[in-house]
Amino acid sequence: MNKFALFAFLFISLFTSCSIEDDTNYNFYLEVVPINSVEMPEYFVQGEIYQINITYTQPNQCFTFNDFIYEIDGQQRTVAVVNTVYTIDNSTCAEDPEEVTVHFDFHVTSNETYIFKFYQGEDEQGTDQYYIVEVPVMDERAISINSIKN
């Protein structure tokens, strides 16, 4: 009986709880934004995890970081930044471009060179442009032996 009473209380509370009423109509859409710069290591070590820092420009205050588009094709990784763009009825966003740095963690699972393609926007013909970085994967033992020699 106590479980039934608790369930009934929770059910009633859920449907009679406060609601926030606001006349402002918030709408949003997703937009891929060009990447300005990337911080990458010179090489990877298999089994390690690396933080990849990406800097891009948010055009105004209505843009906010949402996620990455991250596509894998063999040893190639294509990366783009996705922002949520909020549109508020009867309001405009302050034009205040701001550089933002975000990151993702990359786990090295292969011993072959990785090729990263970072989306940088479109050219005049509408062709996607990419900043391409090749990062070799080094054997941890070779790195240790090389550092001992130096």
N, C-alpha and C positions, 0 to 999 in steps of 0.2 A: 504494500500500500504506500509506503514511504517513497519508493521509486516512482510510482505513478504520480504522486503529488509533486515530486521534484520535476518530473518530466512535464506535467501540466503547467507548473509555474514557469519553467524555462520557455515553453511554447507560447504562453500568454505574454511573457516579457518580451520575447522576440518580436511579436506582432504589435505590441502597444508601446514599444520604446520610442524615444524621441526621434523626430526626423528633422533634418536640417533643411529648411526651405530657404532658397536663395533664388532671386529673380535673374541672376546672372546665368547665362547659358554658356557653359564651357564646351568648346569643341577642340579637337586636336587632330593632327595627322602626323605621319612619320616621314622624315626626310633624311636621305643620305647626304652627309656633308663631307667636303674634301678634307683630307688629312694634310696638315702643314709639314710636320716632321715626325720622325720616329727615332727612338733610342733602342738600338740593337747591339747585342754583344758581337765581338769579332768571330766567335766560334761557340758552339754548344758542346756539352759533354752528355753522352747518352745516359738517360735515367734521371737527369737533373731537371729542375723546374726554373724557368726564367720569367721575370716580369718584363713585359714589353710595354714601354711607355709611348703613347701616341698623343700628339698635340694637334688641335684643330681650332678653328675660330667659330664661336657661336655668334651669328649675325646680330641678334638682339636678345632681349630678355624673355622672349616667348620660346626660345629654344632651350632645351635641357637634354642632357645625355640620356639615352634610352638603353642602347645595347650595341653590340658589334654584329655585323654580318660577317660570318667566318665560314668560308667554303674550303673544303679539302679535296684536292685532286692529286693523289699520289704523294709526292714530296712537295707539292706546291700548295701554298696557303694564300687565299685572297681575303683581304681584310678591309672592311669599310666601317665607318662610324655612323650610327643611326641616332638621330635626335627626335624627340617628341616636340612638335611645334604646337603650342597652345594658342588658340584664337578665342578671344573673349569678345562677345557682342558689345558694341558701342564703346570699344576701347582699342587703343593701339599700343604696341609695345615700344618702349624706349629704344631708339637706335643707339645701342651701346655695345659694339662688337667686343668680344672678350675671348682671349686665348684660354683654352681649357686643356688640361692634360688628364688623360684617363689611361688605364692599363688593363691588360689581360695577362694571365699566367699561361705560359707555354711549356708543356711537358714534352721533353725530347724522348721519343720512343724508338727512333731509328738511328742507324749509324751512317746514313747517307745525307748529303747536303740538302738543306731545306731552301726553297725559293719562296720568298714572301712578296706578294703584290699588294701594295697599299694604295687604295683608291684616292686619287687627287683631283677628281672632277672630270669635266669634259672639255675637249678643244672646240674650236669654232665650228667644226663639222659634226659635232655631237658624238665624237668617238671618246670612249672612256680612256683616261690617262692613269697610269700607275707608277708609283715609285717602287722599283724592284730591288730587293736585297737578297743576295745569296749568302747563307750562313753554313759553313762546313761543320760537320760533327767530328770532334776530335776524340781519340781514345784517351781516357783519363791517365793511363799508364804512360803514354807518350808525352803528355803534358808534364807529369811528375818528373820524368827523366830529363826533359828539356829544361825545366826550371832548376834542376840540380846542376846541369852543365853550365848554366848562366850564373 
